[in-house]
Amino acid sequence: MLSNTSKYAIRAVIYLAVKAKKDERLGIKKIADSLDIPSPFLGKILQVLVRRKILSSTKGPNGGFGIGKRTNKITLYDIIIEMEGSDLFESCLLGAGSCENQKENGTYCAMHDEFGPARQQLIDLYKSKTIEQLAEKAKNGEGEIVL
């Protein structure tokens, strides 16, 4: 359901939360190699996250990427919204536009009533999971999140 862009972004942020010490920066090559993500694609993803203040970056020989704000304040939802926008959570399952537009027309797609609660469960799940929680699981070896 998530795009590769969102998946890579989430994995990269968790990786940085686990691997980068306080005020430490990790280079893009190290991150890309560790996560098996193409470096140019990852670079574009990380720059979006820097612009949105989820990550921080410094240039130069000792530069790289680090976490931009407290990991308990970054949710999966935050990352997904930055990578994909809100369409994932607002668009019709069957491609008939946004639910709000359909509401204005007085009609919904045939799946609206069934999909609405499932969509809300996904939103609630993504909003409830923080990078801090997932990084702790990764550190403890609970599931192969990124490492």
C-alpha contacts under 8 A as a table, 3 or more apart, distances in Angstrom:
res1	aa1	res2	aa2	distance
2	L	6	S	6.18
2	L	7	K	6.59
3	S	6	S	5.36
3	S	7	K	6.35
3	S	84	E	7.96
4	N	7	K	4.93
4	N	8	Y	5.90
5	T	8	Y	5.26
5	T	9	A	6.09
5	T	45	I	7.04
5	T	83	M	6.66
6	S	9	A	5.00
6	S	10	I	6.11
6	S	79	I	7.04
6	S	80	I	5.58
6	S	83	M	5.70
6	S	84	E	7.15
7	K	10	I	5.23
7	K	11	R	6.16
8	Y	11	R	5.09
8	Y	12	A	6.00
8	Y	37	I	7.35
8	Y	42	L	7.35
8	Y	45	I	7.91
9	A	12	A	5.14
9	A	13	V	6.19
9	A	42	L	7.81
9	A	45	I	6.29
9	A	46	L	7.16
9	A	79	I	7.04
9	A	83	M	7.72
10	I	13	V	5.26
10	I	14	I	6.19
10	I	76	L	6.99
10	I	79	I	6.69
11	R	14	I	5.20
11	R	15	Y	6.00
11	R	35	L	7.60
11	R	145	I	7.15
11	R	146	V	5.66
12	A	15	Y	4.96
12	A	16	L	6.17
12	A	31	I	7.13
12	A	35	L	7.50
12	A	146	V	7.93
13	V	16	L	5.14
13	V	17	A	6.13
13	V	55	L	7.69
13	V	67	I	7.28
13	V	131	I	7.35
14	I	17	A	4.97
14	I	18	V	6.23
14	I	131	I	5.97
14	I	132	E	7.98
14	I	134	L	6.84
14	I	135	A	5.48
14	I	146	V	7.21
15	Y	18	V	5.20
15	Y	19	K	5.89
15	Y	20	A	7.94
15	Y	31	I	7.69
15	Y	135	A	7.48
15	Y	146	V	6.35
15	Y	147	L	7.17
16	L	19	K	5.15
16	L	20	A	5.14
16	L	26	L	7.59
16	L	65	F	7.78
16	L	66	G	6.10
16	L	67	I	6.52
17	A	20	A	6.08
17	A	66	G	7.83
17	A	67	I	6.51
17	A	71	T	7.12
17	A	131	I	7.36
17	A	132	E	7.35
17	A	135	A	6.14
18	V	21	K	7.97
18	V	135	A	5.63
18	V	136	E	7.75
18	V	138	A	7.47
18	V	139	K	6.71
20	A	23	D	7.74
20	A	24	E	5.48
20	A	25	R	6.27
20	A	26	L	6.53
20	A	66	G	6.43
20	A	67	I	7.94
21	K	24	E	5.12
21	K	25	R	7.92
23	D	66	G	7.23
24	E	66	G	6.45
25	R	57	S	7.26
25	R	58	T	7.59
25	R	62	N	7.58
25	R	63	G	6.07
25	R	64	G	4.66
25	R	65	F	4.73
25	R	66	G	4.92
26	L	30	K	6.84
26	L	31	I	6.97
26	L	63	G	7.23
26	L	64	G	4.74
26	L	65	F	5.19
26	L	66	G	6.60
27	G	30	K	5.48
27	G	31	I	6.47
27	G	63	G	6.67
27	G	64	G	4.30
27	G	65	F	6.31
28	I	31	I	5.09
28	I	32	A	5.92
28	I	39	S	6.79
28	I	42	L	7.69
28	I	43	G	6.86
28	I	64	G	6.45
28	I	65	F	7.25
29	K	32	A	5.12
29	K	33	D	5.91
29	K	39	S	6.39
30	K	33	D	5.24
30	K	34	S	6.00
31	I	34	S	5.20
31	I	35	L	6.13
32	A	35	L	5.28
32	A	36	D	5.58
32	A	37	I	4.89
32	A	38	P	6.18
32	A	39	S	5.30
32	A	42	L	6.72
33	D	36	D	5.00
33	D	37	I	6.68
33	D	38	P	8.00
33	D	39	S	7.85
34	S	147	L	7.64
35	L	146	V	6.70
35	L	147	L	7.47
37	I	41	F	7.47
37	I	42	L	6.46
38	P	41	F	5.53
38	P	42	L	6.15
39	S	42	L	5.03
39	S	43	G	5.97
40	P	43	G	5.06
40	P	44	K	6.57
41	F	44	K	5.39
41	F	45	I	6.50
42	L	45	I	5.01
42	L	46	L	6.07
43	G	46	L	5.19
43	G	47	Q	6.17
44	K	47	Q	5.23
44	K	48	V	6.49
45	I	48	V	5.33
45	I	49	L	6.53
45	I	83	M	7.73
46	L	49	L	5.03
46	L	50	V	6.15
46	L	55	L	7.38
46	L	65	F	7.95
47	Q	50	V	4.93
47	Q	51	R	6.20
48	V	51	R	5.18
48	V	52	R	6.32
48	V	82	E	7.53
48	V	83	M	7.68
49	L	52	R	5.05
49	L	53	K	6.20
49	L	54	I	5.24
49	L	55	L	5.47
49	L	79	I	7.78
49	L	82	E	7.34
50	V	53	K	4.95
50	V	54	I	5.88
50	V	55	L	4.56
50	V	56	S	5.24
50	V	57	S	6.71
50	V	68	G	7.41
51	R	54	I	7.77
51	R	55	L	7.93
52	R	55	L	7.56
52	R	82	E	7.47
53	K	56	S	6.49
53	K	68	G	5.50
53	K	69	K	7.08
54	I	67	I	6.47
54	I	68	G	4.86
54	I	69	K	6.00
54	I	74	I	7.23
55	L	65	F	6.76
55	L	66	G	5.66
55	L	67	I	4.45
55	L	68	G	3.91
55	L	69	K	7.04
56	S	65	F	5.71
56	S	66	G	5.21
56	S	67	I	5.73
56	S	68	G	4.54
57	S	63	G	6.97
57	S	64	G	5.48
57	S	65	F	4.43
57	S	66	G	6.20
58	T	62	N	7.95
58	T	63	G	4.62
58	T	64	G	5.46
58	T	65	F	6.74
59	K	62	N	7.37
59	K	63	G	4.58
59	K	64	G	6.47
60	G	63	G	4.87
60	G	64	G	7.96
67	I	70	R	7.47
67	I	71	T	7.54
69	K	73	K	7.19
69	K	74	I	7.56
70	R	73	K	5.45
70	R	74	I	6.96
71	T	74	I	5.27
71	T	130	T	6.81
71	T	131	I	5.26
71	T	132	E	4.78
72	N	75	T	7.55
72	N	130	T	5.58
72	N	131	I	6.29
72	N	132	E	4.99
72	N	133	Q	7.44
73	K	130	T	6.80
73	K	131	I	7.89
74	I	78	D	6.34
74	I	79	I	7.64
74	I	130	T	5.52
74	I	131	I	5.78
74	I	132	E	7.81
75	T	78	D	5.19
75	T	79	I	6.76
75	T	126	Y	6.68
75	T	127	K	5.62
75	T	128	S	6.89
75	T	129	K	5.55
75	T	130	T	4.18
75	T	131	I	5.98
76	L	79	I	5.28
76	L	80	I	6.18
76	L	126	Y	4.99
76	L	127	K	6.25
76	L	128	S	7.95
76	L	129	K	6.01
76	L	130	T	6.22
76	L	131	I	7.05
77	Y	80	I	5.10
77	Y	81	I	6.02
77	Y	123	I	7.08
77	Y	126	Y	4.74
77	Y	127	K	5.06
78	D	81	I	5.34
78	D	82	E	6.32
78	D	127	K	7.61
79	I	82	E	5.15
79	I	83	M	6.21
80	I	83	M	5.11
80	I	84	E	5.78
80	I	85	G	7.14
81	I	84	E	5.34
81	I	85	G	4.45
81	I	86	S	5.65
82	E	85	G	5.75
84	E	87	D	7.11
84	E	88	L	7.06
85	G	88	L	7.13
86	S	89	F	5.51
86	S	90	E	6.17
87	D	90	E	4.92
87	D	91	S	5.23
87	D	98	S	7.57
88	L	91	S	5.94
89	F	119	R	6.72
89	F	123	I	7.28
90	E	98	S	5.46
90	E	99	C	6.13
90	E	100	E	7.68
91	S	95	G	6.99
91	S	96	A	7.61
91	S	97	G	5.57
91	S	98	S	4.13
91	S	99	C	6.00
92	C	95	G	5.15
92	C	96	A	5.46
92	C	97	G	5.49
92	C	98	S	5.38
92	C	99	C	5.78
92	C	109	C	7.08
92	C	112	H	7.34
93	L	96	A	7.61
93	L	111	M	7.03
93	L	112	H	7.57
93	L	115	F	7.33
94	L	109	C	6.91
94	L	111	M	7.40
96	A	102	Q	7.71
96	A	109	C	6.78
97	G	101	N	6.78
97	G	102	Q	7.10
98	S	101	N	5.30
98	S	102	Q	6.39
99	C	102	Q	4.99
99	C	103	K	6.01
99	C	108	Y	6.89
100	E	103	K	4.96
100	E	104	E	6.38
101	N	104	E	5.17
101	N	105	N	6.55
102	Q	105	N	5.05
102	Q	106	G	6.23
102	Q	107	T	5.39
102	Q	108	Y	5.38
102	Q	109	C	7.94
103	K	106	G	4.90
103	K	107	T	5.85
103	K	108	Y	6.53
104	E	107	T	7.74
108	Y	111	M	7.93
108	Y	112	H	6.00
109	C	112	H	5.41
110	A	113	D	7.63
111	M	114	E	5.47
111	M	115	F	5.76
112	H	115	F	5.19
112	H	116	G	5.73
113	D	116	G	5.61
113	D	117	P	7.59
114	E	117	P	6.60
114	E	118	A	7.32
115	F	118	A	5.18
115	F	119	R	6.01
116	G	119	R	5.16
116	G	120	Q	6.29
117	P	120	Q	5.06
117	P	121	Q	6.23
118	A	121	Q	5.04
118	A	122	L	6.36
119	R	122	L	5.13
119	R	123	I	6.30
120	Q	123	I	5.01
120	Q	124	D	6.08
121	Q	124	D	5.06
121	Q	125	L	6.05
122	L	125	L	5.02
122	L	126	Y	6.11
123	I	126	Y	5.24
123	I	127	K	6.05
124	D	127	K	5.13
124	D	128	S	6.03
125	L	128	S	5.14
125	L	129	K	6.46
126	Y	129	K	5.57
127	K	130	T	7.55
129	K	133	Q	6.64
129	K	134	L	7.33
130	T	133	Q	5.28
130	T	134	L	6.50
131	I	134	L	5.11
131	I	135	A	5.83
132	E	135	A	5.13
132	E	136	E	6.19
133	Q	136	E	5.27
133	Q	137	K	6.46
134	L	137	K	5.05
134	L	138	A	6.20
134	L	145	I	7.73
135	A	138	A	4.96
135	A	139	K	6.13
136	E	139	K	5.05
136	E	140	N	6.16
137	K	140	N	5.10
137	K	141	G	6.12
137	K	142	E	4.95
137	K	143	G	7.09
138	A	141	G	5.10
138	A	142	E	5.86
138	A	143	G	6.74
138	A	144	E	6.87
138	A	145	I	5.98
138	A	146	V	7.13
138	A	147	L	6.91
139	K	142	E	7.66
141	G	144	E	7.01
144	E	147	L	6.33
